[in-house]
Amino acid sequence: MSTTPDFSDQPELNSARLQTAWQVLLRDIYHATSKANAHARHYEAVGFVRALYEAELIDASAEGVMGMTGHRAWIEALERLDDADEAARA
């Protein structure tokens, strides 16, 4: 399995539980074993970030940073899965 990118550049959340949940979610997206799983975890991340914003636990800047990081993890997971599919067909 590939090495997980460094997600330490994320905004500081107001509880260790939220911070850990976000880091785990990012790792789950990045290490998804199928495209369906990558999509599901990505949509979970979108909802998580939006819920934090709506609850006023993060500001718009943090929402943007977290959203882009979730999107980046999702794209990298899809690219990795596509590469694995191509390698399997070769």
N, CA, C and O atoms as a printed pandas DataFrame, in Angstrom:
     atom_number atom_name residue_name chain_id  residue_number  x_coord  y_coord  z_coord
0              1         N          MET        A               1    0.841   -1.169    0.000
1              2        CA          MET        A               1    0.000    0.000    0.000
2              3         C          MET        A               1    0.889    1.235    0.000
3              4         O          MET        A               1    1.985    1.209    0.561
4              5         N          SER        A               2    0.437    2.300   -0.613
5              6        CA          SER        A               2    1.234    3.506   -0.721
6              7         C          SER        A               2    1.295    4.242    0.618
7              8         O          SER        A               2    0.469    4.029    1.506
8              9         N          THR        A               3    2.283    5.101    0.731
9             10        CA          THR        A               3    2.456    5.892    1.937
10            11         C          THR        A               3    1.414    6.998    1.973
11            12         O          THR        A               3    1.123    7.625    0.955
12            13         N          THR        A               4    0.858    7.229    3.146
13            14        CA          THR        A               4   -0.134    8.291    3.310
14            15         C          THR        A               4    0.554    9.648    3.250
15            16         O          THR        A               4    1.588    9.844    3.889
16            17         N          PRO        A               5   -0.007   10.591    2.489
17            18        CA          PRO        A               5    0.561   11.938    2.460
18            19         C          PRO        A               5    0.480   12.584    3.848
19            20         O          PRO        A               5   -0.276   12.141    4.711
20            21         N          ASP        A               6    1.253   13.609    4.035
21            22        CA          ASP        A               6    1.232   14.354    5.286
22            23         C          ASP        A               6    0.031   15.303    5.267
23            24         O          ASP        A               6   -0.023   16.238    4.469
24            25         N          PHE        A               7   -0.919   15.047    6.150
25            26        CA          PHE        A               7   -2.105   15.901    6.242
26            27         C          PHE        A               7   -2.006   16.854    7.436
27            28         O          PHE        A               7   -3.026   17.343    7.922
28            29         N          SER        A               8   -0.794   17.120    7.909
29            30        CA          SER        A               8   -0.620   17.934    9.107
30            31         C          SER        A               8   -0.893   19.422    8.890
31            32         O          SER        A               8   -0.921   20.192    9.850
32            33         N          ASP        A               9   -1.092   19.829    7.642
33            34        CA          ASP        A               9   -1.340   21.239    7.350
34            35         C          ASP        A               9   -2.805   21.630    7.551
35            36         O          ASP        A               9   -3.218   22.713    7.136
36            37         N          GLN        A              10   -3.573   20.775    8.169
37            38        CA          GLN        A              10   -4.997   21.029    8.352
38            39         C          GLN        A              10   -5.246   21.990    9.505
39            40         O          GLN        A              10   -4.455   22.059   10.446
40            41         N          PRO        A              11   -6.350   22.734    9.431
41            42        CA          PRO        A              11   -6.677   23.650   10.537
42            43         C          PRO        A              11   -6.832   22.883   11.846
43            44         O          PRO        A              11   -7.259   21.728   11.859
44            45         N          GLU        A              12   -6.485   23.532   12.923
45            46        CA          GLU        A              12   -6.641   22.939   14.247
46            47         C          GLU        A              12   -8.125   22.973   14.618
47            48         O          GLU        A              12   -8.744   24.037   14.629
48            49         N          LEU        A              13   -8.682   21.818   14.918
49            50        CA          LEU        A              13  -10.080   21.741   15.330
50            51         C          LEU        A              13  -10.152   21.853   16.846
51            52         O          LEU        A              13   -9.147   21.673   17.534
52            53         N          ASN        A              14  -11.334   22.150   17.366
53            54        CA          ASN        A              14  -11.430   22.473   18.793
54            55         C          ASN        A              14  -11.467   21.265   19.722
55            56         O          ASN        A              14  -11.602   21.431   20.934
56            57         N          SER        A              15  -11.352   20.072   19.189
57            58        CA          SER        A              15  -11.251   18.900   20.062
58            59         C          SER        A              15  -10.374   17.843   19.399
59            60         O          SER        A              15  -10.312   17.738   18.174
60            61         N          ALA        A              16   -9.710   17.080   20.227
61            62        CA          ALA        A              16   -8.858   16.005   19.714
62            63         C          ALA        A              16   -9.701   14.970   18.982
63            64         O          ALA        A              16   -9.246   14.378   18.003
64            65         N          ARG        A              17  -10.913   14.749   19.445
65            66        CA          ARG        A              17  -11.808   13.770   18.804
66            67         C          ARG        A              17  -12.133   14.172   17.367
67            68         O          ARG        A              17  -12.094   13.338   16.463
68            69         N          LEU        A              18  -12.457   15.456   17.157
69            70        CA          LEU        A              18  -12.732   15.932   15.797
70            71         C          LEU        A              18  -11.484   15.871   14.938
71            72         O          LEU        A              18  -11.545   15.471   13.776
72            73         N          GLN        A              19  -10.350   16.267   15.507
73            74        CA          GLN        A              19   -9.087   16.255   14.759
74            75         C          GLN        A              19   -8.748   14.831   14.314
75            76         O          GLN        A              19   -8.366   14.602   13.166
76            77         N          THR        A              20   -8.891   13.889   15.228
77            78        CA          THR        A              20   -8.599   12.493   14.914
78            79         C          THR        A              20   -9.568   11.959   13.878
79            80         O          THR        A              20   -9.161   11.262   12.948
80            81         N          ALA        A              21  -10.848   12.277   14.027
81            82        CA          ALA        A              21  -11.853   11.813   13.059
82            83         C          ALA        A              21  -11.526   12.324   11.659
83            84         O          ALA        A              21  -11.658   11.583   10.685
84            85         N          TRP        A              22  -11.105   13.571   11.549
85            86        CA          TRP        A              22  -10.763   14.148   10.248
86            87         C          TRP        A              22   -9.530   13.468    9.655
87            88         O          TRP        A              22   -9.520   13.137    8.470
88            89         N          GLN        A              23   -8.498   13.259   10.460
89            90        CA          GLN        A              23   -7.292   12.598    9.969
90            91         C          GLN        A              23   -7.583   11.167    9.519
91            92         O          GLN        A              23   -7.074   10.722    8.490
92            93         N          VAL        A              24   -8.396   10.452   10.282
93            94        CA          VAL        A              24   -8.769    9.078    9.910
94            95         C          VAL        A              24   -9.565    9.085    8.611
95            96         O          VAL        A              24   -9.346    8.238    7.744
96            97         N          LEU        A              25  -10.478   10.025    8.474
97            98        CA          LEU        A              25  -11.274   10.110    7.254
98            99         C          LEU        A              25  -10.395   10.383    6.037
99           100         O          LEU        A              25  -10.592    9.780    4.982
100          101         N          LEU        A              26   -9.434   11.282    6.177
101          102        CA          LEU        A              26   -8.511   11.549    5.064
102          103         C          LEU        A              26   -7.719   10.298    4.689
103          104         O          LEU        A              26   -7.558    9.992    3.507
104          105         N          ARG        A              27   -7.228    9.582    5.691
105          106        CA          ARG        A              27   -6.487    8.338    5.410
106          107         C          ARG        A              27   -7.393    7.298    4.756
107          108         O          ARG        A              27   -6.965    6.583    3.850
108          109         N          ASP        A              28   -8.648    7.212    5.214
109          110        CA          ASP        A              28   -9.590    6.258    4.622
110          111         C          ASP        A              28   -9.849    6.577    3.150
111          112         O          ASP        A              28   -9.929    5.674    2.318
112          113         N          ILE        A              29   -9.979    7.857    2.838
113          114        CA          ILE        A              29  -10.164    8.251    1.432
114          115         C          ILE        A              29   -8.935    7.829    0.643
115          116         O          ILE        A              29   -9.042    7.141   -0.371
116          117         N          TYR        A              30   -7.770    8.245    1.114
117          118        CA          TYR        A              30   -6.529    8.016    0.380
118          119         C          TYR        A              30   -6.246    6.540    0.153
119          120         O          TYR        A              30   -5.748    6.161   -0.908
120          121         N          HIS        A              31   -6.557    5.703    1.137
121          122        CA          HIS        A              31   -6.253    4.274    1.045
122          123         C          HIS        A              31   -7.457    3.425    0.656
123          124         O          HIS        A              31   -7.464    2.218    0.897
124          125         N          ALA        A              32   -8.472    4.037    0.059
125          126        CA          ALA        A              32   -9.656    3.291   -0.367
126          127         C          ALA        A              32   -9.254    2.126   -1.273
127          128         O          ALA        A              32   -8.331    2.244   -2.079
128          129         N          THR        A              33   -9.950    1.015   -1.130
129          130        CA          THR        A              33   -9.613   -0.175   -1.904
130          131         C          THR        A              33  -10.473   -0.321   -3.152
131          132         O          THR        A              33  -10.271   -1.240   -3.945
132          133         N          SER        A              34  -11.428    0.581   -3.325
133          134        CA          SER        A              34  -12.250    0.579   -4.536
134          135         C          SER        A              34  -12.694    2.010   -4.819
135          136         O          SER        A              34  -12.679    2.868   -3.936
136          137         N          LYS        A              35  -13.084    2.246   -6.051
137          138        CA          LYS        A              35  -13.581    3.576   -6.390
138          139         C          LYS        A              35  -14.860    3.891   -5.632
139          140         O          LYS        A              35  -15.072    5.029   -5.211
140          141         N          ALA        A              36  -15.710    2.892   -5.456
141          142        CA          ALA        A              36  -16.953    3.105   -4.707
142          143         C          ALA        A              36  -16.650    3.531   -3.275
143          144         O          ALA        A              36  -17.303    4.422   -2.732
144          145         N          ASN        A              37  -15.657    2.887   -2.671
145          146        CA          ASN        A              37  -15.261    3.244   -1.312
146          147         C          ASN        A              37  -14.654    4.637   -1.274
147          148         O          ASN        A              37  -14.928    5.401   -0.349
148          149         N          ALA        A              38  -13.841    4.980   -2.255
149          150        CA          ALA        A              38  -13.244    6.317   -2.322
150          151         C          ALA        A              38  -14.334    7.378   -2.441
151          152         O          ALA        A              38  -14.280    8.408   -1.769
152          153         N          HIS        A              39  -15.316    7.126   -3.295
153          154        CA          HIS        A              39  -16.422    8.076   -3.460
154          155         C          HIS        A              39  -17.209    8.224   -2.159
155          156         O          HIS        A              39  -17.532    9.339   -1.751
156          157         N          ALA        A              40  -17.514    7.115   -1.516
157          158        CA          ALA        A              40  -18.299    7.150   -0.280
158          159         C          ALA        A              40  -17.568    7.925    0.808
159          160         O          ALA        A              40  -18.165    8.765    1.481
160          161         N          ARG        A              41  -16.282    7.649    0.984
161          162        CA          ARG        A              41  -15.519    8.350    2.023
162          163         C          ARG        A              41  -15.372    9.833    1.675
163          164         O          ARG        A              41  -15.387   10.684    2.564
164          165         N          HIS        A              42  -15.229   10.146    0.371
165          166        CA          HIS        A              42  -15.123   11.554   -0.031
166          167         C          HIS        A              42  -16.405   12.304    0.303
167          168         O          HIS        A              42  -16.354   13.412    0.838
168          169         N          TYR        A              43  -17.553   11.711   -0.008
169          170        CA          TYR        A              43  -18.820   12.378    0.299
170          171         C          TYR        A              43  -19.024   12.494    1.806
171          172         O          TYR        A              43  -19.626   13.461    2.273
172          173         N          GLU        A              44  -18.534   11.530    2.565
173          174        CA          GLU        A              44  -18.576   11.628    4.026
174          175         C          GLU        A              44  -17.731   12.824    4.482
175          176         O          GLU        A              44  -18.136   13.569    5.375
176          177         N          ALA        A              45  -16.567   13.003    3.870
177          178        CA          ALA        A              45  -15.699   14.127    4.222
178          179         C          ALA        A              45  -16.359   15.456    3.895
179          180         O          ALA        A              45  -16.272   16.401    4.680
180          181         N          VAL        A              46  -17.016   15.540    2.749
181          182        CA          VAL        A              46  -17.714   16.768    2.369
182          183         C          VAL        A              46  -18.771   17.105    3.424
183          184         O          VAL        A              46  -18.883   18.254    3.850
184          185         N          GLY        A              47  -19.537   16.108    3.838
185          186        CA          GLY        A              47  -20.556   16.327    4.862
186          187         C          GLY        A              47  -19.961   16.699    6.210
187          188         O          GLY        A              47  -20.500   17.552    6.916
188          189         N          PHE        A              48  -18.858   16.066    6.568
189          190        CA          PHE        A              48  -18.182   16.347    7.835
190          191         C          PHE        A              48  -17.739   17.808    7.877
191          192         O          PHE        A              48  -17.985   18.513    8.856
192          193         N          VAL        A              49  -17.090   18.249    6.816
193          194        CA          VAL        A              49  -16.597   19.627    6.754
194          195         C          VAL        A              49  -17.766   20.606    6.785
195          196         O          VAL        A              49  -17.715   21.617    7.485
196          197         N          ARG        A              50  -18.806   20.310    6.039
197          198        CA          ARG        A              50  -19.963   21.213    6.007
198          199         C          ARG        A              50  -20.638   21.291    7.372
199          200         O          ARG        A              50  -21.070   22.363    7.796
200          201         N          ALA        A              51  -20.726   20.156    8.055
201          202        CA          ALA        A              51  -21.331   20.143    9.385
202          203         C          ALA        A              51  -20.509   20.984   10.363
203          204         O          ALA        A              51  -21.071   21.719   11.175
204          205         N          LEU        A              52  -19.192   20.880   10.287
205          206        CA          LEU        A              52  -18.338   21.705   11.155
206          207         C          LEU        A              52  -18.561   23.188   10.873
207          208         O          LEU        A              52  -18.621   24.000   11.796
208          209         N          TYR        A              53  -18.684   23.533    9.600
209          210        CA          TYR        A              53  -18.904   24.927    9.223
210          211         C          TYR        A              53  -20.266   25.414    9.708
211          212         O          TYR        A              53  -20.373   26.493   10.291
212          213         N          GLU        A              54  -21.290   24.631    9.468
213          214        CA          GLU        A              54  -22.650   25.026    9.881
214          215         C          GLU        A              54  -22.768   25.154   11.393
215          216         O          GLU        A              54  -23.539   25.975   11.890
216          217         N          ALA        A              55  -22.009   24.350   12.125
217          218        CA          ALA        A              55  -22.019   24.422   13.590
218          219         C          ALA        A              55  -21.093   25.528   14.108
219          220         O          ALA        A              55  -20.934   25.700   15.317
220          221         N          GLU        A              56  -20.493   26.267   13.191
221          222        CA          GLU        A              56  -19.575   27.356   13.501
222          223         C          GLU        A              56  -18.356   26.888   14.294
223          224         O          GLU        A              56  -17.832   27.612   15.140
224          225         N          LEU        A              57  -17.915   25.658   14.000
225          226        CA          LEU        A              57  -16.700   25.128   14.611
226          227         C          LEU        A              57  -15.474   25.427   13.766
227          228         O          LEU        A              57  -14.345   25.340   14.248
228          229         N          ILE        A              58  -15.696   25.784   12.493
229          230        CA          ILE        A              58  -14.626   26.233   11.607
230          231         C          ILE        A              58  -15.138   27.426   10.825
231          232         O          ILE        A              58  -16.345   27.604   10.665
232          233         N          ASP        A              59  -14.213   28.245   10.336
233          234        CA          ASP        A              59  -14.603   29.384    9.511
234          235         C          ASP        A              59  -14.501   29.010    8.026
235          236         O          ASP        A              59  -14.128   27.889    7.680
236          237         N          ALA        A              60  -14.834   29.953    7.173
237          238        CA          ALA        A              60  -14.849   29.677    5.732
238          239         C          ALA        A              60  -13.462   29.306    5.210
239          240         O          ALA        A              60  -13.339   28.473    4.313
240          241         N          SER        A              61  -12.428   29.917    5.765
241          242        CA          SER        A              61  -11.063   29.601    5.336
242          243         C          SER        A              61  -10.729   28.146    5.651
243          244         O          SER        A              61  -10.209   27.426    4.799
244          245         N          ALA        A              62  -11.030   27.714    6.880
245          246        CA          ALA        A              62  -10.768   26.325    7.270
246          247         C          ALA        A              62  -11.611   25.371    6.439
247          248         O          ALA        A              62  -11.150   24.293    6.063
248          249         N          GLU        A              63  -12.848   25.766    6.150
249          250        CA          GLU        A              63  -13.706   24.932    5.312
250          251         C          GLU        A              63  -13.065   24.718    3.942
251          252         O          GLU        A              63  -13.084   23.609    3.408
252          253         N          GLY        A              64  -12.500   25.779    3.382
253          254        CA          GLY        A              64  -11.845   25.673    2.080
254          255         C          GLY        A              64  -10.620   24.783    2.109
255          256         O          GLY        A              64  -10.427   23.948    1.224
256          257         N          VAL        A              65   -9.795   24.961    3.122
257          258        CA          VAL        A              65   -8.573   24.151    3.246
258          259         C          VAL        A              65   -8.943   22.678    3.415
259          260         O          VAL        A              65   -8.393   21.810    2.737
260          261         N          MET        A              66   -9.867   22.410    4.314
261          262        CA          MET        A              66  -10.252   21.020    4.568
262          263         C          MET        A              66  -10.930   20.401    3.342
263          264         O          MET        A              66  -10.685   19.241    3.009
264          265         N          GLY        A              67  -11.776   21.177    2.681
265          266        CA          GLY        A              67  -12.440   20.675    1.480
266          267         C          GLY        A              67  -11.459   20.330    0.379
267          268         O          GLY        A              67  -11.595   19.303   -0.286
268          269         N          MET        A              68  -10.466   21.194    0.187
269          270        CA          MET        A              68   -9.464   20.924   -0.849
270          271         C          MET        A              68   -8.598   19.725   -0.496
271          272         O          MET        A              68   -8.207   18.962   -1.380
272          273         N          THR        A              69   -8.295   19.551    0.779
273          274        CA          THR        A              69   -7.495   18.398    1.182
274          275         C          THR        A              69   -8.270   17.104    0.965
275          276         O          THR        A              69   -7.712   16.118    0.483
276          277         N          GLY        A              70   -9.546   17.104    1.315
277          278        CA          GLY        A              70  -10.378   15.931    1.065
278          279         C          GLY        A              70  -10.465   15.623   -0.421
279          280         O          GLY        A              70  -10.413   14.463   -0.828
280          281         N          HIS        A              71  -10.598   16.666   -1.223
281          282        CA          HIS        A              71  -10.666   16.499   -2.676
282          283         C          HIS        A              71   -9.347   15.946   -3.217
283          284         O          HIS        A              71   -9.342   15.062   -4.074
284          285         N          ARG        A              72   -8.230   16.472   -2.710
285          286        CA          ARG        A              72   -6.910   15.998   -3.141
286          287         C          ARG        A              72   -6.712   14.519   -2.797
287          288         O          ARG        A              72   -6.203   13.753   -3.615
288          289         N          ALA        A              73   -7.109   14.124   -1.600
289          290        CA          ALA        A              73   -6.990   12.716   -1.191
290          291         C          ALA        A              73   -7.846   11.835   -2.089
291          292         O          ALA        A              73   -7.430   10.736   -2.455
292          293         N          TRP        A              74   -9.032   12.302   -2.446
293          294        CA          TRP        A              74   -9.959   11.560   -3.308
294          295         C          TRP        A              74   -9.373   11.382   -4.710
295          296         O          TRP        A              74   -9.380   10.278   -5.256
296          297         N          ILE        A              75   -8.870   12.465   -5.284
297          298        CA          ILE        A              75   -8.278   12.400   -6.625
298          299         C          ILE        A              75   -7.073   11.465   -6.630
299          300         O          ILE        A              75   -6.921   10.658   -7.547
300          301         N          GLU        A              76   -6.224   11.565   -5.625
301          302        CA          GLU        A              76   -5.048   10.696   -5.559
302          303         C          GLU        A              76   -5.451    9.234   -5.400
303          304         O          GLU        A              76   -4.808    8.348   -5.962
304          305         N          ALA        A              77   -6.506    8.981   -4.643
305          306        CA          ALA        A              77   -6.992    7.600   -4.488
306          307         C          ALA        A              77   -7.507    7.070   -5.824
307          308         O          ALA        A              77   -7.209    5.937   -6.203
308          309         N          LEU        A              78   -8.278    7.890   -6.536
309          310        CA          LEU        A              78   -8.810    7.448   -7.834
310          311         C          LEU        A              78   -7.681    7.199   -8.828
311          312         O          LEU        A              78   -7.728    6.228   -9.584
312          313         N          GLU        A              79   -6.676    8.057   -8.837
313          314        CA          GLU        A              79   -5.535    7.851   -9.737
314          315         C          GLU        A              79   -4.793    6.568   -9.389
315          316         O          GLU        A              79   -4.407    5.812  -10.280
316          317         N          ARG        A              80   -4.591    6.319   -8.097
317          318        CA          ARG        A              80   -3.910    5.094   -7.666
318          319         C          ARG        A              80   -4.718    3.863   -8.068
319          320         O          ARG        A              80   -4.151    2.871   -8.526
320          321         N          LEU        A              81   -6.026    3.920   -7.900
321          322        CA          LEU        A              81   -6.877    2.788   -8.272
322          323         C          LEU        A              81   -6.884    2.580   -9.788
323          324         O          LEU        A              81   -6.883    1.442  -10.255
324          325         N          ASP        A              82   -6.892    3.666  -10.552
325          326        CA          ASP        A              82   -6.809    3.545  -12.018
326          327         C          ASP        A              82   -5.490    2.910  -12.438
327          328         O          ASP        A              82   -5.464    2.048  -13.316
328          329         N          ASP        A              83   -4.388    3.337  -11.807
329          330        CA          ASP        A              83   -3.077    2.760  -12.112
330          331         C          ASP        A              83   -3.057    1.276  -11.793
331          332         O          ASP        A              83   -2.495    0.487  -12.553
332          333         N          ALA        A              84   -3.663    0.885  -10.678
333          334        CA          ALA        A              84   -3.705   -0.527  -10.301
334          335         C          ALA        A              84   -4.538   -1.324  -11.295
335          336         O          ALA        A              84   -4.185   -2.453  -11.636
336          337         N          ASP        A              85   -5.649   -0.743  -11.764
337          338        CA          ASP        A              85   -6.477   -1.400  -12.770
338          339         C          ASP        A              85   -5.705   -1.617  -14.066
339          340         O          ASP        A              85   -5.769   -2.689  -14.668
340          341         N          GLU        A              86   -4.973   -0.587  -14.486
341          342        CA          GLU        A              86   -4.177   -0.686  -15.710
342          343         C          GLU        A              86   -3.083   -1.737  -15.571
343          344         O          GLU        A              86   -2.837   -2.506  -16.500
344          345         N          ALA        A              87   -2.430   -1.772  -14.419
345          346        CA          ALA        A              87   -1.365   -2.739  -14.176
346          347         C          ALA        A              87   -1.934   -4.165  -14.178
347          348         O          ALA        A              87   -1.282   -5.097  -14.648
348          349         N          ALA        A              88   -3.121   -4.319  -13.664
349          350        CA          ALA        A              88   -3.749   -5.643  -13.616
350          351         C          ALA        A              88   -4.115   -6.127  -15.020
351          352         O          ALA        A              88   -4.086   -7.328  -15.291
352          353         N          ARG        A              89   -4.457   -5.201  -15.904
353          354        CA          ARG        A              89   -4.818   -5.560  -17.282
354          355         C          ARG        A              89   -3.596   -5.831  -18.141
355          356         O          ARG        A              89   -3.690   -6.512  -19.162
356          357         N          ALA        A              90   -2.462   -5.305  -17.738
357          358        CA          ALA        A              90   -1.243   -5.445  -18.558
358          359         C          ALA        A              90   -0.656   -6.840  -18.476
359          360         O          ALA        A              90    0.365   -7.119  -19.104
